[in-house]
Amino acid sequence: MQYRTEKDTIGEIQVEADKMWGAQTQRSVQNFAIGTERMPHEVVMAFAQLKKATAKANHKLGKMSDVKMRAIEAAANEVIEGKWNDHFPLVVWQTGSGTQSNMNMNEVLARRGNEILAEQGSDEKLHPNDDVNMSQSSNDTYPTAMHVAGVLAVTEQLIPAVQKLKATLDEKAKKFDEVIKIGRTHLQDATPLTLGQEISGWRHMLEKSERMIKESVEHMRELAIGGTAVGTGINADPKFGGYVAEFIAEAVGTEFTSAENKFHALTSHDEMVYVHGAVKALAADAMKIANDVRWLASGPRSGIGEITIPANEPGSSIMPGKVNPTQSEALTMVSAQVMGNDAAIGFAASQGNFELNVFKPVIAYNFLQSVRLLTDSLVSFNDNCAIGIEANLDVIENHVKNSLMLVTSLNPHIGYEKAAAIAKQAHNEGTTLKESAVKSGHLTAEQFDEWVRPENMVGK
């Protein structure tokens, strides 16, 4: 293994010769050998967009030469294209402001930028702090990268996944709109509804969650950049933050603005708490939908069995022919993880002491993990389960026919107490509801057939 010597304000340190990073990144690698959770790729990409935008802003303000600006921009574009993915090795468990990740990007862009400058025959040199980090502090760049990464992940990944499953459920709701089934409350038989109506509830959950997430994410479009170390904007032009936000918005194709109050932007992450709360609400709905699906598909002979779902893989290593609702299980596990992440994010966001919150990496990591997992699991659940849901008509019809809760339709005609007595007698004697009703003498067989009609009990 060959090494080169890098230097920072602490002193000299050895870095593997083929690595693009410098001294501060290497110190972080050695000082924080904690866990395997790497800085999210989304944060790295957001940092590259940010550094490209800051170079353009500094150039526009007359603080950076055209040559240096273009070298940083070219190097950042290579990072965005994925050329240097292996050169961002840092873990989440580092300094709470994300300083080392900021410097990791600064060092990679400076080194690659200098290679580009040398290839062009330029005598100019980029310095990671003086040039790539010009007008910036880790304290305002990391929260900016958090917001950019978060907004893009939610709008470009999660929302489309929600919409995909929502479309499938909408199709199923229409397909099964005339299939009358028994309802259930408290896990007990209740009055009828249609399978389409039941699925429409699932669809509306996703519709509502989508609206809440879209509304909440608007607050994350405010960026901390320009606040520098404590929010005063020291060493940055007052116009710098606004220019950077404009350049980022132009590059990624969605709106960002400079935060109105930078003191808030550096020390508070209530926006991410708020958005993740909406993401958690989606997870709660996903948990309910997945659980309903696996209950309704339970069996095949000793469960509810009112719907069938695709058989994707063998369900047991010992029981031949067993098939399990694995997509539901995956989605519910993801939902549990998201709920745990929400607790971590909320606590971490509460730890803003004075002018800085120093729990930023763990907030970003958990937020982006939640979005990524929910995105992937919703798409997987849609593609491998939801689109294959079918109604088991024989089982559904049998459950409706044998349900004692159809007696509810007799209430307006004979009263609640007499209707209850009929249902209890049918249950105790193992007879049909009709047999018990006629035996009671409160109504005739013809009246029962006229009044107890499931199709008239579904509100259509």
PyMOL commands that set and color helices and strands:
alter all, ss='L'
color gray80, all
select helices_A, chain A and resi 23-31+41-60+66-80+85-87+99-119+128-132+138-175+195-221+240-252+262-267+270-296+326-349+360-384+386-388+393-402+404-414+416-429+433-440+445-451+454-456
alter helices_A, ss='H'
color red, helices_A
select strands_A, chain A and resi 3-7+12-16+180-185+188-194+222-223+257-258+307-308+352-353+356-357+390-391
alter strands_A, ss='S'
color yellow, strands_A
deselect
rebuild
show_as cartoon
